[in-house]
Amino acid sequence: MRKTVTVYEALGMVLCHDVTEVVPGRCKGRAFKKGHVMEPEDIQRLLNLGKGHLYVLNMDPGIIHEDDAAMRIAWAAVGPGITTSEPVVVSR
């Protein structure tokens, strides 16, 4: 179930969107990617980015993260001469 929560409530939940970090004159890029599982050390960085609330998935028991599902499929399909890698999002 997708919902909006404070960064403090988001611990252990899955981020539903990328969070962008902009440092004028230096960089602009992704600070957190969609699918990231929120951890205690993420709170201060998000607050520094001005993020007080996030869209997250509350993973119900028995539901697995999409990256874990992708890796399970990859491991089931792997054979001689085939290797696996981290899951990636492919744009259309």
VOPAGU-2260 file (C-alpha; in pm, 1 decimal, decimal comma):
REM VOPAGU-2260
SITE   aa  ch    i         X         Y         Z
SITE  MET   A    0       0,0       0,0       0,0
SITE  ARG   A    1     140,8     339,8    -100,2
SITE  LYS   A    2     116,3     623,8     149,1
SITE  THR   A    3     279,1     948,7     257,9
SITE  VAL   A    4     470,1     943,9     587,4
SITE  THR   A    5     728,9    1154,1     769,6
SITE  VAL   A    6    1092,8    1056,8     725,1
SITE  TYR   A    7    1084,4     929,5    1084,6
SITE  GLU   A    8     791,4     696,3    1013,5
SITE  ALA   A    9     950,3     568,1     689,8
SITE  LEU   A   10    1207,0     338,2     853,7
SITE  GLY   A   11    1195,5      -7,7     696,4
SITE  MET   A   12     957,2     108,1     423,8
SITE  VAL   A   13    1029,2     116,7      49,4
SITE  LEU   A   14    1071,8     453,5    -124,7
SITE  CYS   A   15     822,0     496,4    -413,5
SITE  HIS   A   16    1017,3     770,4    -593,7
SITE  ASP   A   17    1366,9     901,9    -657,5
SITE  VAL   A   18    1484,5    1183,4    -430,7
SITE  THR   A   19    1699,9    1440,2    -609,8
SITE  GLU   A   20    1983,7    1633,5    -448,7
SITE  VAL   A   21    2074,9    1973,1    -593,6
SITE  VAL   A   22    2388,9    2160,3    -487,5
SITE  PRO   A   23    2392,4    2485,5    -690,2
SITE  GLY   A   24    2708,3    2517,2    -896,4
SITE  ARG   A   25    2824,8    2166,8    -800,5
SITE  CYS   A   26    2587,9    1886,2    -880,3
SITE  LYS   A   27    2236,7    1762,5    -938,1
SITE  GLY   A   28    2164,2    1394,8    -905,7
SITE  ARG   A   29    1980,4    1115,5    -737,5
SITE  ALA   A   30    2033,1    1101,3    -360,6
SITE  PHE   A   31    1799,3     802,7    -313,0
SITE  LYS   A   32    1654,8     578,1    -580,0
SITE  LYS   A   33    1305,9     439,1    -604,3
SITE  GLY   A   34    1294,1     107,6    -422,1
SITE  HIS   A   35    1542,8     208,2    -150,4
SITE  VAL   A   36    1455,4      58,9     189,6
SITE  MET   A   37    1470,2     344,5     440,2
SITE  GLU   A   38    1732,2     312,8     717,2
SITE  PRO   A   39    1801,0     522,4    1030,3
SITE  GLU   A   40    2108,0     688,0     875,5
SITE  ASP   A   41    1889,7     820,3     588,2
SITE  ILE   A   42    1684,5    1050,1     813,8
SITE  GLN   A   43    1934,9    1332,9     858,4
SITE  ARG   A   44    2034,4    1337,0     490,8
SITE  LEU   A   45    1668,8    1363,1     386,0
SITE  LEU   A   46    1607,1    1643,1     635,5
SITE  ASN   A   47    1916,3    1825,0     499,4
SITE  LEU   A   48    1761,9    1794,1     151,9
SITE  GLY   A   49    1443,9    1958,0     280,4
SITE  LYS   A   50    1241,6    1636,1     270,1
SITE  GLY   A   51    1010,3    1594,6     566,5
SITE  HIS   A   52     764,9    1356,1     401,6
SITE  LEU   A   53     804,2    1069,7     154,4
SITE  TYR   A   54     587,3     841,5     -56,3
SITE  VAL   A   55     655,9     486,7      60,7
SITE  LEU   A   56     526,7     132,2      29,2
SITE  ASN   A   57     438,2     -44,6     348,9
SITE  MET   A   58     540,8    -400,8     269,1
SITE  ASP   A   59     280,5    -640,3     407,6
SITE  PRO   A   60     401,9    -976,8     542,4
SITE  GLY   A   61     467,7   -1220,9     258,9
SITE  ILE   A   62     535,3    -944,7       4,0
SITE  ILE   A   63     894,0    -917,5    -119,5
SITE  HIS   A   64    1079,0    -618,3    -262,7
SITE  GLU   A   65    1078,5    -600,3    -644,1
SITE  ASP   A   66    1460,8    -617,2    -657,7
SITE  ASP   A   67    1456,2    -936,5    -447,9
SITE  ALA   A   68    1194,3   -1084,2    -681,5
SITE  ALA   A   69    1407,0    -993,8    -985,7
SITE  MET   A   70    1713,7   -1158,1    -831,9
SITE  ARG   A   71    1518,8   -1474,5    -748,6
SITE  ILE   A   72    1407,9   -1499,3   -1111,6
SITE  ALA   A   73    1764,7   -1434,4   -1232,0
SITE  TRP   A   74    1912,2   -1701,3   -1002,5
SITE  ALA   A   75    1651,5   -1951,1   -1122,6
SITE  ALA   A   76    1741,9   -1879,8   -1486,7
SITE  VAL   A   77    2121,3   -1864,3   -1454,2
SITE  GLY   A   78    2328,0   -2139,2   -1611,7
SITE  PRO   A   79    2669,6   -2199,4   -1765,2
SITE  GLY   A   80    2809,0   -1882,0   -1921,0
SITE  ILE   A   81    2540,2   -1659,3   -1768,1
SITE  THR   A   82    2604,9   -1417,8   -1481,3
SITE  THR   A   83    2374,5   -1197,5   -1276,3
SITE  SER   A   84    2397,4    -830,1   -1185,9
SITE  GLU   A   85    2207,0    -579,7    -975,4
SITE  PRO   A   86    1852,0    -511,6   -1100,4
SITE  VAL   A   87    1825,3    -197,8   -1315,6
SITE  VAL   A   88    1535,6       6,8   -1446,5
SITE  VAL   A   89    1529,7      23,5   -1825,4
SITE  SER   A   90    1364,9     333,2   -1975,8
SITE  ARG   A   91    1141,2     295,1   -2275,9
